[in-house]
């Protein structure tokens, strides 16, 4: 569902110019439209969808170019979005600042990565605003807040996803790429300090912190024994 169709359903017009604060055109009030925009994300499809995105980027990389159409940062952003999305509802609303801090990339790099993902069908979003409660003076005031994002699987990528999770045989190049990624990840984890390695594949922050404390205790034990 596009931003334009959402405007038609909800019956809202652009909020640009309503506030003394500068806001983007075609923005929606936060909480007014997300339920119609978000959709559940299948956990089974996440890994294959990521493989499809990486394969698409590699396949369409032009000779002499450093990156494909999605780019290295685009793949990093997509991977991060798959990690934080709420599978049950599809809720996904990270700020640019959050992605910058998580991936240690510049604002410009994150913005360009998001645009590439949208242009190639892997992502969609709607802009949002919210009222400023503490605003003084006459007239309503609103401010721009983080976008609401929706993960998508383009038709050409869905073929690969269905092959991987379905009964159809998986192409040999996809299997090889998947195994290569797994080996590279295992090698990277093996080089990490113990406290980082134990929580590498754990998405629960509390559990990751507990494992890190356990790793610290084990290392302290080893030092004392030595």
Secondary structure, 3 states (H helix, E strand, C coil): CCHHHHHHHHCCCCCCCCCCCCCCCCEEECCCCHHHHCCCCCHHHHHHHHHHHHHHHHHCCCCCCCCCCCHHHHHHHHHHHHHHCCCCCCCCCCCHHHHHHHHCCCHHHHHHHHHHHHHCCCEEEEEEEEECCCCCCCCCCEEEEEEEEEECCCHHHHHHHHHHHCCCCCCHHHHHHHHHHHHHHHHHHHHCCHHHHCCCCCCCHHHHHHHHHHHHHHHHHHHHHC
